[in-house]
């Protein structure tokens, strides 16, 4: 698969040669599982049948999967988990071919049977059960993790599900079982498994400066060095005969001790969202103009993912359809030489109706090199930020960003709880140790005086303003409870400050008391974007993979005005952007604020079109394109006008882009945008479509050689399948 890391690049040449031994005999992978099969066959995890076939599309029995796991665990199986003459399972003892592996797995607490004393070795293994067992072998603290959602969350976070056809309760194929094994090994080698979730310690050995903890078994074993000052827990050894399970009636699994992080539960009653009625169809003859501000926020998508991986459907108002669409990377038109912005449009058949679907794409120029950044991290350290997916995740996220900044960039840190405090004065990123130490000192406690923090951050940013990127990065759950906290008060404060050229980017964290409505307003008023960080993968995406788009602005106050031709389009509806609508006269009014477009980023808008319009329009507003003699019989479907300001500029510029009434075959990007729109419409009650139809369309978008795009599209399909599993 094009998006998968080549396993040969993450292991030594000697190890690669050993794993490759004998795998040349298998020629049935057809390119789909090449790297995975090389890995599992070379490591002795999977073998072919008597005819040499790997049967990659077949299902996997419980016995087969346990045998594969124990082959991968190898010498990593704890001493009390050796092969046992008697497993204690009535349907395994007495000569079953996998009795040795099943005994090993049961002895170290990886599996347990059913209440009647059987193991049912010939039953199939589902994807959710397989994920749980692989994570257990990797050393995850599975005893305190909910099944299946806690395991799905951890697996998606660390890349375990990359490239799989993951459907929670469907039987896993042998090919995807091999892929799980490969992904787990790659994640261990790359250190990804140390970050997303609490682990159980299988071994600890003393060193001169502290100790080294070991997690997992065999090929999935990793080590983590801990200095003595942080050694505040004692090693707990594996309990003999700890209960476990691969699903199928057992929700517990092995525990090897260590620090336990409670599983996150969806306590959502205090979360706040603004709800909007989905856009309705409009008559072209009566309302030919559609005017709106662009929206480059992506918070709705990752927040939706957080809901789903917690086992809940998103709350009303949590899903803004345009943010689902714009979460993904698309091929976008290159701006003309010297222009900060480009635009393109296409019309295809609509996948959920007999209508047409129009896609308008706006792209921003790449960031200018050589201009330094003046960044102020404004961090909520109140008592509500103590959870593991709040302040601890913020601290790790900031370290990712720090690794991407140059020595000429400057960083400051302001915190707020009961009061505001400057934790770090402006410091050049060449002095990494000072910045890291400041981040590591952050602790939570107290009230939430957000307004005081904003005031202090703007003062610091203005005092150290540079001829480059001046930006405040707010990290919070939005729960302000001291000082000005209403949406109107915050909007007024931020609007007054943005005129000085200091942008505000908002990063949401956490759950339970999350204030999405407040966070979105602050980003909109602060000339910045709004993101939600639910895990380390998202942090890497926002702070590293798409850093330019996150931190630098290509164009300000970007507005679109689309005029539809009544000859070809009788009705239309804008999909999403419900809270970004503008009056027609606002388009040319430079005092009306609109959205910013990040450097190298793009934004997509979709319209559903009812075609075969009426007669040419006569009279009315002479400013309408299709009410003039030149165009009132035109074959155009619509005309796009785009207005924007260059960063720091005061007067807007206008571009115009007429679009002919021509239908083309949808490319993968169009299929993806349409699938995201379908999901948003379904979740907001605006379209009667099935999860299966959405998933099928999303799968058709995965034909891309770009590994980043393919990985996020694969995850999207998996989320759709999990939503189907929840919403039964």
C-alpha positions as CSV (number, residue, x, y, z in Angstrom):
1,X,0.0,0.0,0.0
2,X,1.4,3.4,-0.9
3,X,0.8,5.0,2.5
4,X,2.5,2.3,4.5
5,X,6.1,2.7,5.9
6,X,8.4,0.2,4.2
7,X,9.2,-2.2,7.0
8,X,12.7,-2.8,5.6
9,X,13.5,0.8,6.4
10,X,12.9,0.4,10.2
11,X,14.9,-2.7,10.9
12,X,18.5,-3.6,10.5
13,X,19.8,-5.2,7.3
14,X,20.6,-8.4,9.2
15,X,17.1,-8.6,10.6
16,X,15.6,-7.8,7.2
17,X,17.5,-10.6,5.6
18,X,16.4,-13.0,8.4
19,X,12.7,-12.0,7.9
20,X,12.9,-12.3,4.2
21,X,14.1,-15.9,4.3
22,X,11.6,-18.2,2.6
23,X,9.0,-15.5,1.8
24,X,9.7,-15.6,-2.0
25,X,7.5,-18.7,-2.3
26,X,4.4,-16.6,-1.8
27,X,3.4,-14.8,-4.9
28,X,-0.4,-14.3,-4.2
29,X,-0.3,-10.9,-2.5
30,X,-0.9,-8.9,-5.8
31,X,0.8,-5.9,-4.2
32,X,-1.8,-5.4,-1.5
33,X,0.0,-7.1,1.4
34,X,3.6,-7.3,0.1
35,X,5.4,-5.7,3.0
36,X,3.1,-7.3,5.6
37,X,3.5,-10.8,4.1
38,X,7.3,-10.5,3.9
39,X,7.3,-9.6,7.6
40,X,5.0,-12.3,8.9
41,X,6.3,-15.1,6.8
42,X,9.9,-14.2,7.3
43,X,9.4,-14.0,11.1
44,X,7.6,-17.4,11.2
45,X,4.2,-15.8,12.3
46,X,2.2,-17.1,9.3
47,X,2.7,-20.0,7.0
48,X,1.0,-21.3,3.9
49,X,-1.1,-24.4,3.6
50,X,-0.2,-27.7,2.0
51,X,-0.5,-26.1,-1.5
52,X,1.6,-23.1,-0.4
53,X,-1.3,-20.7,-0.4
54,X,-1.6,-18.0,2.4
55,X,-5.4,-17.8,1.9
56,X,-5.2,-14.0,2.6
57,X,-8.9,-13.4,2.1
58,X,-10.0,-16.2,4.4
59,X,-11.0,-15.7,8.0
60,X,-8.9,-16.5,11.0
61,X,-10.0,-18.9,13.9
62,X,-9.3,-18.2,17.5
63,X,-6.7,-21.0,17.6
64,X,-4.9,-19.7,14.5
65,X,-4.8,-16.1,15.7
66,X,-3.4,-17.2,19.1
67,X,-0.8,-19.3,17.4
68,X,0.3,-16.3,15.3
69,X,0.5,-14.1,18.4
70,X,2.6,-16.6,20.3
71,X,4.9,-17.0,17.4
72,X,5.4,-13.2,17.4
73,X,5.8,-13.1,21.1
74,X,8.6,-15.7,21.0
75,X,11.0,-15.5,23.9
76,X,9.0,-12.6,25.2
77,X,6.4,-14.8,26.8
78,X,6.8,-14.5,30.6
79,X,8.3,-17.5,32.4
80,X,5.0,-18.5,34.0
81,X,3.4,-18.6,30.5
82,X,5.2,-21.6,29.0
83,X,3.4,-24.3,27.0
84,X,1.3,-26.3,29.4
85,X,0.2,-30.0,29.1
86,X,-3.3,-29.0,30.2
87,X,-4.8,-25.6,29.3
88,X,-7.9,-25.9,31.4
89,X,-10.1,-25.6,28.3
90,X,-12.2,-28.8,27.8
91,X,-12.3,-28.4,24.0
92,X,-8.5,-27.8,23.7
93,X,-7.0,-30.4,26.0
94,X,-6.6,-33.8,24.6
95,X,-4.5,-33.2,21.5
96,X,-5.7,-30.0,19.8
97,X,-3.0,-28.8,17.3
98,X,-2.8,-25.3,18.9
99,X,-2.9,-26.5,22.6
100,X,0.7,-25.3,23.2
101,X,0.1,-21.8,22.0
102,X,-3.3,-21.6,23.7
103,X,-1.7,-22.7,26.9
104,X,1.1,-20.1,26.6
105,X,-1.5,-17.3,26.0
106,X,-3.7,-18.4,28.8
107,X,-0.8,-18.8,31.2
108,X,0.3,-15.2,30.8
109,X,-3.2,-13.9,30.9
110,X,-3.7,-12.9,27.3
111,X,-6.8,-15.0,26.8
112,X,-9.6,-16.6,28.8
113,X,-12.3,-18.9,27.8
114,X,-16.1,-18.9,28.2
115,X,-18.1,-19.6,31.3
116,X,-18.6,-23.2,30.4
117,X,-14.8,-23.9,30.5
118,X,-14.4,-23.9,26.7
119,X,-12.2,-21.8,24.4
120,X,-14.0,-22.5,21.1
121,X,-10.8,-22.6,19.1
122,X,-12.5,-23.0,15.8
123,X,-14.7,-19.9,16.0
124,X,-13.7,-16.9,14.0
125,X,-12.0,-13.8,15.3
126,X,-13.5,-10.3,14.7
127,X,-11.5,-7.2,14.0
128,X,-12.2,-5.8,17.4
129,X,-11.1,-9.0,19.2
130,X,-7.9,-9.2,17.1
131,X,-7.0,-5.6,17.9
132,X,-7.5,-6.2,21.6
133,X,-5.2,-9.2,21.6
134,X,-2.5,-7.5,19.6
135,X,-2.5,-4.5,22.0
136,X,-2.3,-6.9,24.9
137,X,0.9,-8.5,23.4
138,X,2.3,-5.0,22.9
139,X,1.9,-4.4,26.6
140,X,-1.2,-2.3,26.8
141,X,-3.0,-2.2,30.2
142,X,-6.0,-4.0,28.8
143,X,-7.5,-4.8,32.2
144,X,-8.8,-1.3,32.7
145,X,-9.8,-0.6,29.1
146,X,-13.4,-0.8,27.9
147,X,-14.2,-3.2,25.1
148,X,-14.3,-2.6,22.2
149,X,-14.1,1.2,22.1
150,X,-11.1,1.7,24.3
151,X,-9.1,-0.7,22.2
152,X,-10.3,0.9,18.9
153,X,-9.3,4.3,20.1
154,X,-5.8,3.2,21.1
155,X,-5.3,1.2,17.9
156,X,-6.3,4.1,15.6
157,X,-4.1,6.5,17.6
158,X,-0.9,4.5,17.2
159,X,-1.5,3.4,13.6
160,X,-2.4,-0.2,14.3
161,X,-5.4,0.0,11.9
162,X,-3.6,1.7,9.0
163,X,-4.6,0.0,5.7
164,X,-7.0,-2.5,7.2
165,X,-10.6,-3.1,6.2
166,X,-11.6,-2.6,9.9
167,X,-15.2,-3.4,10.7
168,X,-15.5,-4.0,14.4
169,X,-17.8,-7.1,14.5
170,X,-16.8,-8.6,11.1
171,X,-14.4,-11.6,10.9
172,X,-10.8,-10.5,10.2
173,X,-9.1,-11.8,7.2
174,X,-5.7,-13.5,7.3
175,X,-4.3,-10.6,5.2
176,X,-5.5,-8.0,7.6
177,X,-4.3,-10.1,10.5
178,X,-0.9,-10.0,9.0
179,X,-1.2,-6.3,8.6
180,X,-2.1,-5.8,12.2
181,X,1.0,-7.7,13.2
182,X,3.2,-5.6,10.9
183,X,1.6,-2.3,12.0
184,X,2.2,-3.2,15.7
185,X,5.8,-4.1,15.0
186,X,6.3,-0.8,13.1
187,X,4.7,1.2,15.8
188,X,6.9,-0.3,18.4
189,X,10.0,0.3,16.3
190,X,9.0,4.0,15.7
191,X,8.1,4.6,19.4
192,X,4.4,5.3,18.6
193,X,3.2,2.8,21.2
194,X,4.7,4.8,24.0
195,X,2.4,7.8,23.6
196,X,-1.3,7.1,23.2
197,X,-2.2,4.9,26.2
198,X,-1.1,3.6,29.5
199,X,1.0,0.4,29.4
200,X,1.7,-2.4,31.7
201,X,5.3,-3.1,32.8
202,X,6.5,-6.6,32.1
203,X,10.1,-6.0,33.4
204,X,12.1,-3.3,35.1
205,X,15.9,-3.2,35.5
206,X,18.0,-0.7,37.3
207,X,20.6,1.6,35.6
208,X,23.0,4.1,37.0
209,X,20.6,7.1,36.6
210,X,17.2,5.4,37.0
211,X,15.6,2.3,35.5
212,X,14.5,0.9,32.2
213,X,10.9,-0.4,31.9
214,X,10.0,-3.1,29.3
215,X,6.6,-3.5,27.7
216,X,5.3,-6.2,25.5
217,X,6.6,-9.5,24.2
218,X,9.0,-10.7,21.5
219,X,8.7,-8.7,18.3
220,X,6.4,-6.3,20.1
221,X,8.7,-5.6,23.0
222,X,9.9,-2.1,23.6
223,X,11.9,-0.3,26.4
224,X,11.5,3.1,28.0
225,X,14.2,4.7,30.2
226,X,13.0,6.6,33.3
227,X,15.2,8.8,35.4
228,X,15.2,8.4,39.2
229,X,13.4,11.7,40.0
230,X,10.4,10.4,38.1
231,X,10.5,6.9,39.6
232,X,7.4,7.2,41.9
233,X,5.9,3.8,41.5
234,X,7.1,0.3,42.3
235,X,7.1,-2.5,39.7
236,X,4.2,-4.8,39.9
237,X,4.8,-8.2,38.4
238,X,2.3,-10.2,36.3
239,X,-0.2,-12.0,38.4
240,X,-0.2,-15.7,37.7
241,X,-3.3,-16.8,35.7
242,X,-4.6,-13.3,35.2
243,X,-7.9,-13.3,33.5
244,X,-8.0,-12.4,29.8
245,X,-10.0,-12.7,26.6
246,X,-10.2,-12.2,22.9
247,X,-13.7,-11.0,23.1
248,X,-16.5,-13.5,22.6
249,X,-18.0,-13.1,26.1
250,X,-15.0,-11.9,28.0
251,X,-14.2,-8.2,28.2
252,X,-11.1,-8.4,30.5
253,X,-7.6,-9.1,29.6
254,X,-4.2,-9.5,31.2
255,X,-2.7,-6.9,33.5
256,X,1.0,-6.7,34.2
257,X,0.9,-3.8,36.7
258,X,2.2,-0.3,36.2
259,X,0.4,3.1,36.3
260,X,-3.3,2.9,35.3
261,X,-4.9,5.7,33.4
262,X,-8.7,5.3,33.7
263,X,-10.5,4.7,30.5
264,X,-12.2,7.9,29.2
265,X,-16.0,7.8,29.5
266,X,-18.2,10.0,27.4
267,X,-19.6,12.3,30.1
268,X,-20.9,14.9,27.7
269,X,-23.8,16.6,29.4
270,X,-21.8,19.8,30.1
271,X,-20.5,20.2,26.6
272,X,-21.8,23.2,24.6
273,X,-22.5,23.4,20.9
274,X,-24.3,25.9,18.8
275,X,-26.9,24.3,16.5
276,X,-28.0,25.5,13.1
277,X,-30.7,24.3,10.7
278,X,-29.1,22.7,7.6
279,X,-29.3,24.9,4.5
280,X,-32.4,24.5,2.4
281,X,-32.7,24.6,-1.4
282,X,-33.2,28.1,-2.8
283,X,-34.8,29.1,-6.1
284,X,-32.4,30.5,-8.6
285,X,-35.0,32.8,-10.1
286,X,-35.8,34.3,-6.7
287,X,-32.3,34.2,-5.0
288,X,-29.6,33.8,-7.6
289,X,-26.8,34.9,-5.3
290,X,-25.1,32.7,-2.6
291,X,-22.6,34.6,-0.4
292,X,-20.5,33.2,2.4
293,X,-17.2,33.3,4.2
294,X,-14.7,30.4,3.8
295,X,-14.2,28.1,6.8
296,X,-10.8,26.3,7.1
297,X,-11.5,25.0,10.6
298,X,-11.3,21.2,11.0
299,X,-12.3,20.8,14.7
300,X,-15.6,19.1,13.9
301,X,-13.9,16.1,12.2
302,X,-11.5,15.3,15.0
303,X,-14.1,16.1,17.7
304,X,-16.5,13.7,15.9
305,X,-13.8,11.1,15.9
306,X,-13.4,11.5,19.7
307,X,-17.1,10.9,20.2
308,X,-17.1,7.9,18.0
309,X,-14.1,6.3,19.6
310,X,-15.7,6.8,23.0
311,X,-18.7,4.8,21.8
312,X,-21.1,7.7,21.3
313,X,-22.6,9.5,18.4
314,X,-21.8,13.2,18.2
315,X,-24.0,15.7,20.0
316,X,-26.4,18.0,18.2
317,X,-24.4,20.9,16.8
318,X,-21.0,19.1,17.1
319,X,-20.8,18.4,13.3
320,X,-20.3,21.3,10.9
321,X,-20.4,19.6,7.5
322,X,-17.9,21.9,5.8
323,X,-15.4,21.1,8.5
324,X,-15.7,17.4,7.7
325,X,-15.2,18.2,4.0
326,X,-12.2,20.4,4.7
327,X,-10.4,18.1,7.0
328,X,-8.9,16.2,4.1
329,X,-6.1,17.1,1.8
330,X,-7.1,17.5,-1.9
331,X,-5.3,18.3,-5.1
332,X,-5.9,22.0,-5.4
333,X,-5.2,24.6,-8.2
334,X,-1.9,26.3,-8.0
335,X,-2.2,30.0,-7.7
336,X,-0.9,32.0,-10.6
337,X,2.7,33.3,-10.3
338,X,2.7,36.0,-7.6
339,X,-0.9,35.5,-6.7
340,X,-1.8,34.5,-3.1
341,X,-4.9,32.5,-4.1
342,X,-6.2,30.2,-6.8
343,X,-9.7,28.9,-7.6
344,X,-11.2,26.0,-9.6
345,X,-14.6,24.4,-10.0
346,X,-16.1,21.1,-11.4
347,X,-19.6,19.6,-11.7
348,X,-20.4,15.9,-11.4
349,X,-23.4,13.7,-10.7
350,X,-24.6,13.8,-7.1
351,X,-24.1,10.4,-5.4
352,X,-27.1,10.7,-3.1
353,X,-29.8,12.2,-5.5
354,X,-30.6,12.7,-9.1
355,X,-29.2,16.2,-9.0
356,X,-25.7,17.5,-9.8
357,X,-22.9,18.3,-7.3
358,X,-20.7,21.3,-7.8
359,X,-17.3,21.6,-6.1
360,X,-15.5,24.9,-5.7
361,X,-11.9,24.7,-4.5
362,X,-9.8,27.7,-3.3
363,X,-6.1,27.3,-2.7
364,X,-3.5,29.4,-1.0
365,X,0.1,30.1,-2.0
366,X,2.9,28.5,-0.1
367,X,4.4,30.3,2.9
368,X,7.2,32.9,2.4
369,X,10.5,31.7,3.6
370,X,12.8,33.7,5.8
371,X,10.2,35.5,7.9
372,X,10.4,34.6,11.6
373,X,7.5,33.7,13.9
374,X,6.6,35.4,17.2
375,X,4.4,32.8,18.9
376,X,2.7,33.1,22.3
377,X,1.3,29.8,23.7
378,X,-1.7,30.7,25.8
379,X,-2.3,27.6,27.9
380,X,-5.3,26.8,30.2
381,X,-3.8,25.2,33.3
382,X,-7.0,25.4,35.4
383,X,-8.3,22.5,37.4
384,X,-10.5,21.3,34.5
385,X,-7.3,20.6,32.4
386,X,-5.9,17.8,34.6
387,X,-7.3,14.9,32.5
388,X,-4.8,12.9,30.4
389,X,-6.3,14.2,27.1
390,X,-5.9,17.8,28.2
391,X,-2.8,19.4,29.7
392,X,-0.6,16.3,29.3
393,X,-1.6,16.1,25.7
394,X,-1.0,19.9,25.2
395,X,2.5,19.6,26.6
396,X,3.4,16.8,24.2
397,X,1.8,18.7,21.3
398,X,3.9,21.8,22.0
399,X,7.1,19.7,21.9
400,X,6.1,18.5,18.5
401,X,5.7,22.1,17.3
402,X,9.0,23.1,18.9
403,X,10.7,20.5,16.8
404,X,9.4,22.2,13.6
405,X,10.4,25.8,14.5
406,X,13.7,27.4,13.4
407,X,16.3,29.1,15.6
408,X,15.1,32.5,14.5
409,X,11.5,31.9,15.7
410,X,10.6,33.1,19.2
411,X,8.3,31.5,21.7
412,X,6.5,32.8,24.8
413,X,4.3,31.0,27.2
414,X,1.4,32.5,29.2
415,X,-0.8,30.4,31.4
416,X,-4.1,31.1,33.1
417,X,-6.0,29.6,35.9
418,X,-7.3,31.8,38.8
419,X,-4.8,34.4,37.4
420,X,-2.7,34.9,34.4
421,X,1.1,34.2,34.5
422,X,4.0,34.6,32.1
423,X,5.8,31.3,32.4
424,X,8.3,32.0,29.6
425,X,9.4,35.4,28.3
426,X,10.1,35.5,24.5
427,X,12.8,33.0,23.9
428,X,14.5,32.0,20.6
429,X,13.9,28.4,19.6
430,X,17.6,27.9,19.4
431,X,17.4,27.7,23.2
432,X,15.3,24.5,23.1
433,X,16.2,23.4,26.6
434,X,14.8,26.5,28.3
435,X,11.6,26.2,26.4
436,X,11.2,22.4,27.1
437,X,11.8,23.1,30.8
438,X,9.1,25.7,30.8
439,X,6.7,23.3,29.2
440,X,7.5,20.5,31.6
441,X,6.8,22.7,34.6
442,X,3.1,23.3,33.6
443,X,0.6,21.9,36.2
444,X,-3.1,22.3,36.5
445,X,-5.2,23.7,39.3
446,X,-7.6,26.5,40.1
447,X,-10.3,28.5,38.3
448,X,-10.3,29.6,34.6
449,X,-9.7,33.3,34.1
450,X,-9.4,33.1,30.4
451,X,-9.9,36.8,29.6
452,X,-6.9,37.7,31.8
453,X,-4.8,35.2,29.9
454,X,-5.9,36.6,26.6
455,X,-5.0,40.2,27.7
456,X,-1.6,39.1,28.9
457,X,-0.9,37.1,25.7
458,X,-1.8,40.0,23.4
459,X,0.4,42.3,25.4
460,X,3.3,40.0,25.1
461,X,2.7,39.4,21.4
462,X,2.4,43.1,20.7
463,X,5.6,44.0,22.7
464,X,7.6,41.5,20.7
465,X,6.0,41.9,17.3
466,X,8.1,40.9,14.3
467,X,7.9,41.5,10.5
468,X,6.6,38.0,10.1
469,X,4.1,35.7,11.7
470,X,2.7,37.1,15.0
471,X,0.3,34.6,16.5
472,X,-1.3,33.5,19.8
473,X,-2.0,29.8,20.1
474,X,-4.7,29.2,22.6
475,X,-4.9,25.6,24.1
476,X,-8.0,25.0,26.2
477,X,-11.2,23.2,26.7
478,X,-13.0,26.6,26.5
479,X,-14.4,26.4,30.0
480,X,-13.9,30.0,31.2
481,X,-15.5,30.6,34.6
482,X,-13.8,33.7,35.9
483,X,-14.1,37.2,34.4
484,X,-15.7,37.8,30.9
485,X,-16.7,34.4,29.6
486,X,-19.8,34.9,27.4
487,X,-19.5,34.6,23.6
488,X,-20.3,38.3,23.1
489,X,-17.7,39.4,25.7
490,X,-15.0,37.3,24.2
491,X,-15.8,38.3,20.7
492,X,-15.5,42.0,21.6
493,X,-12.2,41.5,23.3
494,X,-10.6,39.5,20.5
495,X,-12.0,41.7,17.8
496,X,-10.4,44.8,19.4
497,X,-7.0,43.0,19.6
498,X,-6.8,41.5,16.1
499,X,-6.6,44.8,14.4
500,X,-3.0,45.1,15.6
501,X,-2.0,42.2,13.3
502,X,-1.9,39.5,16.0
503,X,-3.7,36.4,14.9
504,X,-5.3,33.9,17.2
505,X,-5.3,30.2,16.5
506,X,-7.4,28.0,18.8
507,X,-6.6,24.4,19.8
508,X,-9.4,22.5,21.6
509,X,-8.6,19.7,24.0
510,X,-10.6,17.4,26.3
511,X,-14.1,16.3,26.8
512,X,-17.0,16.4,29.3
513,X,-17.1,20.2,29.8
514,X,-15.9,21.1,26.4
515,X,-17.2,24.5,25.0
516,X,-17.0,24.2,21.3
517,X,-19.3,27.2,20.6
518,X,-16.9,29.5,22.5
519,X,-13.8,28.1,20.9
520,X,-15.1,28.5,17.4
521,X,-16.1,32.1,18.0
522,X,-12.7,33.0,19.4
523,X,-10.9,31.6,16.3
524,X,-13.3,33.3,13.9
525,X,-12.8,36.7,15.6
526,X,-9.1,36.3,16.0
527,X,-8.3,35.8,12.3
528,X,-7.2,32.2,12.9
529,X,-8.3,28.6,12.5
530,X,-9.9,26.3,15.0
531,X,-8.6,22.7,15.5
532,X,-9.5,20.0,18.0
533,X,-6.6,17.8,19.2
534,X,-7.9,14.4,20.3
535,X,-4.7,12.4,20.1
536,X,-1.0,12.5,19.3
537,X,-1.6,11.7,15.6
538,X,-3.8,14.8,15.3
539,X,-1.2,16.8,17.1
540,X,1.5,15.7,14.6
541,X,-0.9,16.5,11.8
542,X,-1.6,20.0,12.9
543,X,1.8,21.0,14.4
544,X,4.1,19.2,11.9
545,X,2.6,17.7,8.8
546,X,0.5,20.8,8.0
547,X,2.5,23.4,10.0
548,X,2.4,26.1,7.2
549,X,-1.3,25.8,6.8
550,X,-1.7,26.0,10.6
551,X,0.6,28.9,11.3
552,X,0.9,31.1,8.2
553,X,-1.7,33.1,6.3
554,X,-1.9,33.2,2.5
555,X,-5.0,35.5,2.3
556,X,-7.4,37.3,4.7
557,X,-11.1,37.9,4.7
558,X,-11.8,35.4,1.9
559,X,-15.4,35.6,0.7
560,X,-17.2,33.7,-2.1
561,X,-20.2,34.9,-4.0
562,X,-21.7,32.4,-6.5
563,X,-24.4,33.5,-9.0
564,X,-26.4,30.7,-10.5
565,X,-27.8,30.8,-14.0
566,X,-31.6,30.3,-14.0
567,X,-31.4,28.8,-17.5
568,X,-29.4,25.8,-16.3
569,X,-29.9,25.7,-12.6
570,X,-33.4,25.9,-11.1
571,X,-32.5,25.4,-7.4
572,X,-29.4,25.0,-5.3
573,X,-28.3,24.5,-1.8
574,X,-24.9,25.1,-0.2
575,X,-23.7,22.1,1.9
576,X,-22.6,23.3,5.3
577,X,-21.4,26.8,6.1
578,X,-24.6,27.5,7.9
579,X,-22.9,29.9,10.3
580,X,-20.8,31.5,7.6
581,X,-23.6,33.0,5.5
582,X,-23.2,36.7,4.5
583,X,-25.6,39.2,3.0
584,X,-25.0,39.9,-0.7
585,X,-23.9,43.4,0.0
586,X,-21.3,42.1,2.5
587,X,-19.3,40.7,-0.3
588,X,-17.8,44.0,-1.4
589,X,-17.8,45.6,2.1
590,X,-14.2,45.3,3.4
591,X,-15.3,46.1,6.9
592,X,-17.1,42.7,7.1
593,X,-14.8,40.1,8.6
594,X,-14.4,36.7,6.8
595,X,-12.2,33.6,7.0
596,X,-8.5,33.3,6.6
597,X,-6.8,30.8,4.2
598,X,-3.6,29.1,5.4
599,X,-0.4,29.0,3.4
600,X,-0.4,26.0,1.1
601,X,-3.9,25.1,2.3
602,X,-7.2,24.8,0.4
603,X,-10.9,25.1,1.1
604,X,-13.7,23.3,-0.6
605,X,-17.4,24.3,-1.0
606,X,-20.1,21.9,-2.4
607,X,-23.4,22.9,-3.9
608,X,-26.2,20.4,-4.7
609,X,-27.8,21.6,-8.0
610,X,-31.3,21.0,-9.4
611,X,-30.7,21.3,-13.1
612,X,-32.9,22.0,-16.2
613,X,-33.8,25.5,-15.1
614,X,-36.4,27.9,-16.4
615,X,-36.5,30.7,-18.9
616,X,-34.0,33.5,-19.0
617,X,-34.5,36.0,-16.2
618,X,-35.7,39.4,-17.2
619,X,-35.5,42.7,-15.3
620,X,-34.5,42.8,-11.7
621,X,-31.1,43.8,-10.4
622,X,-29.0,45.0,-13.4
623,X,-25.9,43.9,-11.5
624,X,-26.8,40.2,-11.9
625,X,-24.7,38.6,-14.6
626,X,-27.5,36.4,-16.0
627,X,-30.0,39.2,-16.3
628,X,-27.9,41.0,-18.8
629,X,-28.4,40.6,-22.5
630,X,-24.9,39.2,-23.0
631,X,-25.4,36.2,-20.6
632,X,-29.1,35.6,-20.1
633,X,-29.0,32.7,-22.6
634,X,-25.5,31.5,-21.5
635,X,-24.6,27.9,-21.2
636,X,-22.8,28.6,-17.9
637,X,-24.0,26.9,-14.8
638,X,-22.8,29.6,-12.4
639,X,-20.2,32.3,-11.9
640,X,-17.8,32.4,-8.9
641,X,-16.6,35.7,-7.5
642,X,-13.9,35.5,-4.9
643,X,-12.7,38.5,-2.8
644,X,-9.7,38.5,-0.5
645,X,-7.1,40.7,1.2
646,X,-3.4,40.0,1.1
647,X,-2.0,39.5,4.7
648,X,-1.8,42.8,6.4
649,X,-3.6,44.5,3.4
650,X,-6.5,46.9,3.9
651,X,-8.2,46.8,0.5
652,X,-9.6,43.6,-1.0
653,X,-9.1,42.2,-4.5
654,X,-11.6,40.4,-6.6
655,X,-11.4,37.4,-8.9
656,X,-14.1,36.0,-11.2
657,X,-14.4,32.4,-12.5
658,X,-17.4,31.4,-14.7
659,X,-18.2,27.7,-14.8
660,X,-19.8,26.0,-17.8
661,X,-22.7,23.5,-17.5
662,X,-20.6,20.5,-18.2
663,X,-20.7,17.3,-16.1
664,X,-17.4,15.3,-15.6
665,X,-16.6,12.0,-14.1
666,X,-15.7,12.4,-10.4
667,X,-12.1,12.1,-9.5
668,X,-11.0,10.5,-6.1
669,X,-10.9,13.9,-4.5
670,X,-14.5,14.6,-5.5
671,X,-15.6,11.3,-4.2
672,X,-14.0,11.9,-0.9
673,X,-15.6,15.4,-0.6
674,X,-19.0,14.0,-1.5
675,X,-18.6,11.2,1.1
676,X,-17.8,13.7,3.8
677,X,-20.7,15.8,2.7
678,X,-23.0,12.7,2.8
679,X,-21.9,11.9,6.4
680,X,-22.4,15.5,7.6
681,X,-25.9,15.7,6.0
682,X,-26.8,12.3,7.5
683,X,-25.6,13.3,11.0
684,X,-27.5,16.6,10.8
685,X,-30.7,15.0,9.5
686,X,-30.5,16.6,6.1
687,X,-30.2,13.5,3.9
688,X,-31.5,9.9,4.1
689,X,-28.4,8.0,3.2
690,X,-26.8,4.8,4.6
691,X,-23.5,4.3,6.2
692,X,-22.8,1.6,3.6
693,X,-23.2,4.0,0.7
694,X,-21.0,6.6,2.4
695,X,-18.3,4.0,3.1
696,X,-18.4,2.7,-0.5
697,X,-17.9,6.2,-1.9
698,X,-15.1,6.9,0.6
699,X,-13.4,3.7,-0.3
700,X,-13.5,4.7,-4.0
701,X,-11.5,7.9,-3.0
702,X,-8.5,5.9,-1.8
703,X,-6.8,5.6,-5.2
704,X,-3.9,7.9,-4.4
705,X,-0.2,7.5,-4.2
706,X,0.1,10.1,-1.5
707,X,0.6,8.2,1.7
708,X,-0.7,11.0,3.9
709,X,-3.9,11.3,2.0
710,X,-4.4,7.5,1.7
711,X,-3.9,7.1,5.5
712,X,-6.5,9.7,6.5
713,X,-9.0,8.4,3.9
714,X,-8.5,4.9,5.2
715,X,-9.2,6.1,8.8
716,X,-12.3,7.9,7.5
717,X,-13.7,4.6,6.2
718,X,-13.0,2.9,9.5
719,X,-14.8,5.7,11.4
720,X,-17.9,5.2,9.2
721,X,-17.9,1.5,10.0
722,X,-17.6,2.2,13.7
723,X,-20.5,4.7,13.5
724,X,-22.5,2.0,11.8
725,X,-21.6,-0.3,14.7
726,X,-22.7,2.2,17.3
727,X,-25.8,3.5,15.5
728,X,-27.5,0.1,15.1
